[in-house]
Amino acid sequence: MKKTARAFLFLAFLSWTALRSEEFQQVPVVEPSQVRSSAADAPPERREVFNLLPGFQVERLYDVPHATQGSWVCLTVDQKGRLIASDQGGNGLYRIVPPPIGSDAPTRVEKLKVNVTAAQGMLAAFDSLYVLVNGGPSAVVRLRDTTGDDNYDEVVRLREIQGANEHGPHGLCLSPDGEWIYLICGNDTRVPEKESSRVPRNWDEDRLLPYHPDPFGFCQNHPPTGGFVCRFDRDAKNWELVSSGLRNPYDLDFSPAGELFTFDADMEDDMGTAWYRPTRVCHVVSGSDYGWRNGSGKWHPEYADTLPPVVDIGPGCPVGVTFGTGANFPQKFQEALFILDWSFGTVYAVHLEPSGASWTGKAEEFLSRAPLPLTDAVVGHDGALYFTIGGRNLESALFRATWVGKDEAIATSASATNDDSGGTFAEMRDHRRRLATFHHRFDDPSKVISAVVPHLGHSDRFIRHAARIALEFQDPMSWGKTVLGLNDPQAVITGVVALARQGDKSLHATLLRKLGELEFRSLSHAEQLELLRAYALVCMRMGRPNEKETKAIIAHLDEHFPARTAEVNRELSRVLAYLESPTAVQKTIALMQRAETRASQNIPDVLRRNEFLGNKIADMIATGQDPLNMHYARVLSNVRQGWTPALRRAYFDWTLEALTGGGGRSYLGYVENIRRRALENCSEEERAAVAAATPPAPKLPSPIGPGREWTVSDVMERAKDGMTGRSFENGRRTFSAAQCIVCHRLGRTGGGTGPNLTNLGTRFSLHDMVDTIVDPSRTIPGRYLATVLVTSSGEAFTGREIASSDGLVTLMTDPVDPTKRIHVKQADIVERSESPISMMPSGLLNTLNEREVLDLLAYLVSQGNPGDPVFSK
């Protein structure tokens, strides 16, 4: 399929519940009886309602027979208006003729007689069907009908692609001029090496400080290009790299204005960290690098050498993307970008607004349902939006969304209101495109230099970016002096970034002096961030400053730290820590101590429609502290100078607190690795002091009792008539007295070593909840399984695996005390297995009396909501 969504599958039901709102209609899917004849064993959830914007209707057209036709993940429309779908596995391609809108006729499906399958991108163009096969090996394949019998008889593998599976090659689309086919790939795919490129090829990780790789090794040793966009001609002979630095986007499409957009994936395991980037819509422009790097090395959108997203969506799993062009919908939906989210079962309509040489966007939930594992969508020749569900071997189906509202709401104009045709923004976009024509090497660069240098200081980021990339393709000897002669602060910063990336290292001192001439206080917020990135790039690309240069940079920046904004503080702390500023540690610790608790990890609007539930999910995803503190902690883990015993104690107190927090799968591993690196940079005396410090045990209330040996049947018998009129306060108290609070978070309260219980009441029946508490080893969530490691010396170690990097596997051996852990050398491990015994002890209810047990269950069922009916008298 497309993206990893492990951390969010447990929220699928919530994406249905939270959408209950007056602005949505809840409608049953339309199911003509003839449609159902194709799959006698259709899944039982077929009659569940859709949450749908008023005026729209959804029809279920076809249930895919799983045993013979697999799970459909890719759609396209052929030249005759028929749909073509591909199974993710080995079941082939299928041609579909949907019934006319309003008809009860059956959907006709036939398997194509070609030995091609596993397409994650398809495109009908140039009298051919282009298929992007993912795996076995991956390739661009062209199908043709050479005999005129409406069957593809010619199959040609035009070009093999180095990459496969969920982060391999994905979508295809046709350029507006009909000359190029655009291809998008995930970060497991290798960029074609010898072809033309609009992205300067000297890309690098560009991390000022040592970074922390993903604790579980995910996507390590991948090239810094990340996911990318290429284009090729009809015979796939001429290729060109267009954009890079994406993570794992699945699909792409051109807007009515002829601009390219994609829906890029996040790394959900990084939630709770300062470097987590939510799923986002990106405007894909020539020469761009969107800054995805492994682990903590991801670039921030404010960096001078990247570009910002159009809109952040939040947690999710991006799949199909299509504009509403040609849809028989109201005009704003004809112009909308429809993006599909597999994990939340939601189709968003992103409404774009011109902004300078690019766009901003606002996402609106178009439709949703649970379960609804969306895969792909296309606009048919009949003006309907067709979409599929499936992927990862799930049951699959084909649906159709149509407009059934008032006819006058359908726009008849072919113009696009968001195109700003002839307006200021259109002129700026044309300006950006003209600059992009210089994104290659010229033998005589003088024309390029005169055309682009005046725009290095342009107020629009996308225009500055286009000008800088054009300059970087030319010999820096031809433009370096011109750039160094500039005086406008923004132009100076952009020019220094270009020279840092492309110039000779002999310019190192000159570039640092040029940046030092800029008055930090007089710069805008954006210019301050870009200045700090420029300093970092000079140091990363050209070498560490000498002692004199270091003192000069510290003198330039230190008085402005801390700054007024978190973003500037983030970058000042990074640069000053790198330079070992004498005040960096003290000032950064002070920022950590005053940081506010906030849940700022981009919770999807789909979870905010129910205010209480949405807030609960925000609390669940939050770490209980400002994620920026993890950035500060990571920065300081590399610093050896400037510490006092009090500062060291404050730092390691934070690490102990962070180890009880929650986040994505990798959260605890990142904290552990940060803590370990900091210890490595401590003196022997400091390490001894840290080892001697023990965190105070939490003061928990004692159970009231008397207890007894509770069984599932005992609890359920008493709960049958006893789950009304419960005590919220006693339930909350018992949550602590039974020690649930030590390992589990509910809302903003509790530890993070066990599963988060915030939404337990929406996923578990009361019986299942009791069964899990009484016998925790019966069903253990996969990410909380204990791992058993056996070494070559015969030793066996058991614990929850929280990190695997730097040649070590780290096990947390006590969920009550997350500081108890062991490190086992990977080279010594001869056997690895999963323990059938839960780390959660059994018998936790046995110290409680009946009232405590029932009040605790009510507290869990209510998700900690004192207004829940279970507490009504």
N, C-alpha and C positions, 0 to 999 in steps of 0.2 A: 504494500500500500504506500503510504506516503510518510507520515510522521510518527514519531513515538508519542504515545498518549497514555502511558501506563499510569501516571499519577492522577489522571483525570477520569478514568473509566468509572470510578466510584461516584462521580458527580453527575453522571448521565441522567439519573432520575431527577436530580435537582434542577437541571436545565428545563425540565418539563414543568415542575411544580412552580418554579419562580416566575414563569411567564404568565401566570394567571393574572390578567390585568384587563382593564376596560378597553384599552386600545387594541387588544387582540380579540379575534373571534375564535372560539373553539369549535371546530367543525369536524364531523366524521369524514373519513376519506370516502370518495365516490368509488364504488366497486361494481361495475357491470358484471352480471353473473357469468358472461362468457369469458371474461378475463381470468376467472379463477380456475378454469378447466385445465390450465397449463401446469398446475402444481397442486396435486391433491393433498400434499402434506404441507401446505402453506403455514407459516408460523402463526401462532394464535394471537400475536399482538397486532394483526392486520387491522383490527377495528378500533384501535386506540385513536383518539382525536389528535388533530394537528392544531397547534397554536398558529394562527394565520392572520395577516393583516386584513382588515375588512375589504370586501370586494374581490377577493381571490378565492380560488377553489383548487383543491388537490385531488387528482384521480390516481388510483393505484392501477397501473396498466398491465403489469406482468410480474408474476412471482417466478424467480429464476430457479429451475430445478437444480438443487445443489449438487446432486450426485452426477449429473451429466453435463451441466453448463457452468458449474463452479460459482464463483463470486465475482461480480462485475465491478471493475474499478475505473473504467475509462470509456468515454463516449465521444462520438463525433457525428457530424451530419454529412452524408455523401452528396454528390452533385445532383442527385434526383430527389433529395429531401428525406431520404431514409436514414434512420439511425444505425450506427454500427457500435457495438459494445465489445469489450474484451474482458475475458476472465483474467484474474490476477495470476492464476496458475497455468495448468497445461490443457485447459478445455477449449481453447480456440477463440475465434472471432465470430460475432453473430450480427446478422442484418435484421433490423426491426422495422416493420411498417405499423406505426400506431394507428388506431382507428381515428377517423375524422372527429374533431371536437364536437361534442354533443351527441355522438353516435354510441350505440351499444355494441357495435361490431367488435370482434376479438382483435387483440394485438397479434400480428403475424411475426413469427420469429423463425429464422433459418440459419443454420450454421454455414459459414463460408467454407468453401472447399479449398482451403489453403493451410499449409502446415506452419501457421504463425499464431503465437499466443503471448500471454504475459505482457501485453502492451500497457504502458502507463501514459502514453501519449499517442494520439492518432490525429491525422489531418488529411482531408480530401482536398487535393489541389493539383493543378497541372494535369488533369485527366488521370490522376493516380490516387492511391491511398498510401500515405506515408505512415508507417507504424514504428514507434520507438519501443523496441523490445527491451525489457528490463530483465537481464539475466540470460545465461545459457549459450554463448555470451551475449552481452547487450549490443544492440546495433540499431542503426537507422535502416529500415527495410522498406522498399517501394513495391507496391502491388499494382499490377496493370491488367486491364481486360484488353487483350490484343486481338480477340476473335469476334468481339461484338455480341457475345451471348450473355452478357450481364454477369459474368463470373470472372474473378481474378485468376488468371492462368499464369501470369509472369510474376515471379518473386525474386527480387534482387536485393542482396545485402549491400547497401551503398557504403556504409562506414561502420566499423565496430567502435564501441564506446567503452572506455575503461572505467567500469563502475557497475554496480548492481544492487538489487534489493531495495530496502525502504529509503536509503539515502543515495540512490543511484540516479540514472537518467529518468526524467519524468515527462513534462508536457511539451506540446508543439503548438505553434500558431503561425498564421500567415501575416506577413507585413502588409500595411495598408496599400503600398504600391504594387502588391502582388508579385514581387520579385524575390523575396527572401522567406525562408522558413526559419522561425526562431525556436530554439530548443532550450529548456531549462533543466538543470541537474542539481542534485543534492550534493552535500559535502563529501560523500564517499566516492565521487566521480573525479577522474583526472582531467584536467584541462588539456585540450589538444595542444601539442607542444610547438609545432612548426608553422602553424597557420598564422594569419594576420591577427592582430589584436588592437582593440581600441583602449585597452587597459595597459598602462606601462608595465612591462613584464618583470621589473625588479621588485616585485612585491615581497613583503617580509612580515614577520609577526608584529614588529614595531611595538614591543612592550618595554617600558622603561625599567621596571623592576622585575625580578624573577617572579614568574607566575605560578599558580597552582593548577596543575592539570585536573581534569575530572577525576575524582577519587576512585572511580570504578573503571578507569581506563577508556571511557567512552570517547570515540572520535579522536584519540591521541594519534600522533604521527601523521596527521592529515596536512596537506599543503595549505598555506595561509589563504589561498584563493577561496576556500570554502565552496559553497554552492555558486553556480555561475550561469550566465546566459550566453549562448553562442547563436550565430545565424549561419545558414548555408544556402547555396543555390539549389535549383531543382534537381541537379544531378549529384548533389552533395560533394562536389569537387572543390569548391571554394568555401572555406570556413573563416569565420572571424569571431573572436571573443569580444563581447559587448560589455559585460558587467560581471563583477565578482563580489566575494565577501558576504554572500547570503549563507543561510544555514542549510535548510532543507526545504525549499519551496517546491510545491508539486505542480503548479500550473501557472499560466500567464495569458494575458490577452491585451489587445490594443483597444483603446478608448475611441469614441467617435471622433475625438480630436487627433487621433493618430499617435497617441502616446502609450507606452508600454507599462503595465502594472503587474505585480505579483503579490501573493499572500505568503509571507515567509514564516517558518516555524520558530518556536522558542526552544529553549532547553529546560523543560519543566522540572528536571531534577535540580536545577539551580535556584528554584524559588526560595525566597528568604535571604538570598545573597544580594550584594550591591551590584553584581554584574548580570543578574537575571535580566533578559530582554524578552518582553512578551511577544506573542504572535503579532505581526504587523503587516500592513499594506505598504509596499514600497513602489515608488515611481522609478522605474528602471531606465536610467539615462546612460548615454555613451561614456565609457571610461570609468564608471563608478566602482567603488569598493565599499560595500556596506558593513564592513568591519567585523564579520563573524570570525572569531578565533576560538581555539579550544579553551575550556575551563574558565579561569578567571581572566583570561587574556582578551576577552571581547572588548571592542572599542565602544566608547560612548557616542551617541548620535551627535553631540556637540563638537566632536573632533574636527579639526580643519581639513583632514584628509578623507573624510567620509561625508555621507549625506543623511539627512533625517528621514524617518518614515512619514508617510502621508497620514496614517492614523494607527495608534496602538489599539489592538483588540483585547488583549489579555490572555490568560491561559487558554490553550486549545490545541487543536491538531489540524492544521490547514490541509485542504485537499483541493477540489476543483475550483476554478476561477473562470468567470465569463462575464462580459458586459451584456447588458440587456438590449444591445443593438438588434433591431428587427423584431423585438417582442411586441405583441399586441397588448401592451400595458400602458398605464398612464405615463406621461412623458418623463417624469422624474425617475421612473423605474427603467425606461428605455435607456436612459443615460447612466444608470447605476452600475456599479461593479458588484456582481453577485459573488460572494466568497463562501465556501462551504467548510464547516468545522465538523470533523468526524467524531471527536470525543464528546462534544456537547450537543450533537444532533441539531445543529442550527445553520440555517442559511441567512447570512447577513446581506443587506443591500447597503453598499457604501456609496454615499452621495458626495460627489467631489465638487469642490469650489475652487476656482482659479485663485492662485496666490503667487504672485511674482511669476517666475519662470517655471513654476511647478503647481502643485495643488495641495490643499488640505482636504480632509475628509471627515465625515460623520457616519458611523455605522448604525444601522437600524436593523433590528431583528425582523426578517421577512417571514420566516416560518421555522417551526421547530416541533419536535415530538420526541418522546422517549419510549423505546429506543429508536434511534435514527442514525445509524453509522453511515453518513453521507460519503460519497466517493467522487462523483463528477457531475457536471451540469452543462447543458448546451441549450441554445435557443433554436427551436426547430423552424422550418420553412412556414409552418402554420402559425407562428407567433407565440407558441407556448414555450414555457421553460421546462425542459425534461431533466430529471435527475435520478441518479441511481444510489442505492445503498448496498453495503457489503464490505469487502476487504477483510484481510486476515482470516479468510476461510469462513466468514460469517454468512448467514442467509442473506440473499440478495433480492432486490426488486427494482422495478422501473416505475417512476411516478411522473405525473405531468401537472404543472401549475398553470392555471389560466385565469384571466381576468373576467369576472362575471358581473362587475359593477356597471354603473351607468355608461352607455356608449359614448356620451359626450366627454367622458374623462379621458378617452384615448386621444393622444396627440396625433394630429395628421401631418404636422410640420416635420420635415426631415432634418431641420437644423437642431443643433445641440445647444441648449441654454448654458451649459457649463463650459462651452468652448470659448465664450467671450470673443467671438469672431470679430476681428477688426479692432478690438479694444486694446488697452494698455497691456494686459496680461498676455494676450495673444502675441503682441509685438515682442514682449520679453521672451516668450517661448521660441519665437522665430529667431531672436537674437542668440539664444542658447544653442539652437540647432545649427546656426551658421558657424558658431565657434566650434561645434563638434565636427564640422567638416575638416578641421585641421588636426583631428586626432590620429595622425600618422606622421611618419618622418618625411621631411622635405629636403631635397638636395640644397635648395636655396631657401633658408628659413626666414629671410628678411621680411617677406610678406606676412608670414605668420606672426612674427614678433611685433610688427607694427599694428597688426590687427588685434592681438590678444592682450598685450601688456597694459593698455589703458583700462582693461576690465578686471585686473587683478584686485582692485579695490572696490569693485561694484558692491552695492548694498545687498544684492540678491545672491544667496549661497550657490544656487545652481548655475548662475552665470559665472561667478568666480571659479567654481569648480571646472566648468567647461574651458575657461581661459587657461587655468593652471595645467590641466591635462594636455591641452594643445602645446603649451610651452614645454612641458616635460618630454614630449616626443622629439624635440629639437636638440641639437648639440648645445649643452649648457655654456660652452665657450662663446657661443654666438649671442647669448642673452644675459649671462650672469652679471656683467657690469651694468647693464641697463636696470636690472632689478635692484642691484645694490645702490643705485642712484635715486631710487624712489624715496619719497618723503611721507606720503599718506600712510597712516598706521596700518589700515587694513591691507593696502597693497604691499607694504613691507612684509607683514606677516605671511600673506599668501605667497609672495615671492621667495621668502626664506624657506617655507615649507617645500616649494618646488626645488630649490637648490639643495636642501638637506636630502631630498630623495634622489636627486639626479646629479648633483655637482661633485666635484673632486673634494677629497677630504682635506685638502690644503685650505679650503675655505672655512674650516671649522671655527677658528678664532674670529674671523671676519663676521660670520653669521651671528655668533654670540654677541659681539659688540653692537651689531645692527639692532638686534632685539633689545639690548640693554639701553639703547637710546630712546625707547618708547616709554612714555610716562604711564605707568600702570594705572594710576588713579583716574587718568583722563580717558581711559579706554572704556568702551561699552562692555556690558556683561559678556556678550558673545565674543568680542575682541579679546577680552581677558582670557577666556577659555582657549581661544585659538592661539594666543601668545604662549600660553603654558604648553600647549601641544607642540608648538613650533620649537620651544626650548627642548622638549623631550625628543623630538625627531632629530634635532641636531646632535644630541647626545647619543641617541641610539644608532644613528646611521654613520656618524663621523667620529665618535669616540668620546670618552669621558673627559670633561674639562680638567685642566691642570689646577693647581692650588690657587693661583691668582684669579683664574677665570671663575672658579667655584665661589670664591669670596665675593666677586663682583655680582654674580647671579643672586647669591643669598642676600646681598645688600639691596639688590633691585626688588626682591620679592618678599623678604621676611617681614617687613613692617606692615604688609597688607594681609598677613595671616594671623588670625582668622579673618575671613572676608564676610560679607553680608549674606552670601548665598551658599547653600550646600554644594552646588555644582562647582563653584570656584574653590571652595575649601577642599573638595575632593581632589582637584588637580594641584592646588598649592601643596597639600600634604604629600602628594606623590613626588613632586619635583624636589621639595625641600628635604624629604626623607632620603631620596636618592643622593642628594648633595651632602647629606649628614649635617644639616643645619643644626647648630647648638640648641636651638629652641624648638625644633620639630617635634621631639617626643613630648615635651611638656604641653605644648599647644594642642597637639593632636589628642592626647589623653584628656585634656580639658573638654575638647569637643565631644569625645565619646561619653564623658560623664554627664554632659548636659543634653545629650540627644534625646528627643522625644520619642515615645512609643507611637508608631504609626503603621498602618497597613496600607502600603503604597505599591502593592505588587500587581496593579492593573487587574482588578476583578471584572470579568465580563458583565456588561449591562444585563445579560440574560439572567444573572443571579441577583440583580438588584431590584427587580420588579416587585418582589415581596420584600418589604423593607427589613423585617426582622430576620428572615432567612438570609437575605443578601448580606446583612451585617455579620451574621454568624459565619458565613463562608469567608468573609473578609478576615474575621478573627482567626478562623481555622488556618488560613494560608499565611497569616502574619507570623513572624517569629517571636512576637512579644517585645521586640525592640527595633530600633531604626536599623534597617539593613545596611545603611551607610557605615555603621560601626564595624561591620565585617571588612569593609574596604580599609578603614583606618587600622584595624587590627592586622590586616594583611600587609599594609604598608610598613607598619612598625615592626613586624616580625623580621624584617631585613635590616633593621637599624641596630648598631652596636653601641653607639655613643649617645650621651645625653641622658642616661638613665640614672635615677636615684632609687633607693629601696622602696620608697612610697609609690613611685611611678611604676616600677615593676609589679608591685603588689596590685595596684589598680588594674594593670594590664591583664594579669593572670586571673584576677577576679572576674574580669569580663569573659575570659575564655570559659571559666567554670559556669557562669550564668548562661553563656551561649550554648553550652553542651546540653542544657535542659530545654533549649528552644526547639522550635519545629520549622519545617520547611520542606523542600523537595528531598528526593532520595539521597542526593549528594551533600545535603546541608551539613550533617554531622561530620562527614568525612573532610569537608573543607575546614571546619572549625578545628578538627583534630590535626590536620596538616599545618594549619597556621600556628597552632600551639606548639607543634613539634619544631617547626622552623625557628620560632621565637626562642625556644629553649636552646637550640643549637647556637644561637647568637648571644646567649647569655654567658657571663663569666662563670667560672666554677663556683664562686661564692654565691652568685645570684641563683644558679641552678639548685644549690643546696637549700637556699632559703625558700624557693618555690616548692621543692619536694617536701619540706617540713611543714608547709602550710596545708592545713586540712579544712575543707569547707564546713561550716556549721551545719549540723543536721537540721532539716526542717522541723519546726515545732508543729506537730499535728495533734488534733484532738484524739482522744481514745474512744473506742466503741463503747456504747452504753451497755449493750448486752442484756441479759445473758445470751450467749450464742448457742448454736447447736449445729449439727452436721446437716447442712441443707442439701437436698437433692433437687433436680430440675422439677420433678413432679410435686415435691413439697411446695416449692416457690410458686409454681403455676396454679396449684390448688388455692393458695391464699390470694393470688393476684386476680383470680377469676372474678371475684366480686369486690376486690379491695383496691382497685386502681382509680378511685375517685376520692376527692377530698383529701388528697395527700398534702404533706407539709413541704413546701419548697425549702424553707430554711433548714429543716432536718435532713432533707435530701442532699443539700449542698454540704452540710456538715459531715454527713456520712461519706460523701465522695472523698473527703480528706481522711476521715477516721479509718476507712477501709484501705487507705494508701493508694487509691486509684489516682489521686492527684500527683503522686510522685512520678509516674511514668506517662500519664495520659493528659492531653490537653483537651479542655472543653471550653470553647470560646477563647478568651484571653488567659485562662487560668490553667496551670498544670505543666507537666514536663513533656518532653518530646521524644523519649526513648521508645515509647509504645505507640500504637495507632491513635490518631486523633479521633476523639469521640464526638466532635461537634455535630456531625450529621448522622450519628448512629441510629437515631430514631426514624430516619427516613429510609434507611437501607435494611434494617433488621426488624423482623417481627419480635414481639415480646419473648416468645418461646426461644427463638434463635439467640436473642440477647442473653437470656438466662443460661442457656446451654453453653454459650461461649465463656461466660463468667465461671460457671461451675466446673466445666471441663475445658480449659483453654487450649489443650493439645489436640482437641477434636478437629478444629479447623484453624490453621495458623496462616495469616496473610503472608503472601510470598516475600514481601520485603522485610518481614519481621522474623523469618525463619532463622534459627540458630545454625551456624555452620560448624562442622567438626573438621578440624585439620589434623592430619597425622604426619609427622615429620620422619625423615630418614633415620633419626635416632630412636624412633619408636614412641616419642611423646605425642600425646593427643591434647588438643586445645578446643574448647567449645565456647562460642559466643556469637553475638550478632556482628556480621561483617559490616564495617562502616567505611572502610577505605582499602584501596589496593593500588599503591603507587610507590615510586622510589624503591622498588624491590621488596616492599614489605606489605603484608596483609595485616590489617588492624582489626582486632575483635574486641567488642565491648562485652565484658563478661558479667556485668551486674547492671540490670536495667534501672535499679533504684539509685545506683551511684555511677553515673556515666563516666567518671574519671577513672574507673577501674577498667583497664584495657591491657591487652598484650599485643606485641608486634612479632609476627612470625616471618622469617625470611622466605620469600617465594621459592627460592632455589632449594630450600630444605623440605618443601611440602611434597609428599609422595601420594597422599590421598586426601580428597576433599569430598564431603558429603553433607547432606542436610539432616539436621537432628529432628526426630519426630516429637521431641519434647519441647513444649513452649517455654520461653524464658519467663512468661507470666506464671507465677505460682498458682496452684489450685487451692481451693478451700478459703478464698478471700472473704466469702460471705459467712464463714462459720463463727466469726466473732460477733456477729450482728444479731439483734433480736428481730422479730417479725416487722415491727414498725420501721426499723432502720432499713431492712431489705426492701420493703415496698416503697418507701420514700426515695431510696437511692434509685430504684428502677424508674420511678416517676421523674426524677431529676434527669436521668439519661434520655428517657422517651421524649421529654419536653425540650431537649437540647439546651437545657439551662434557662428556659423561658418561664419566668414566674407567672406570666399571664396565660399559660397553657391550661386548657380545660381540665387536665388531670389534677390541678390544684384547686378547682372550684369546689366550694362547700355545698 
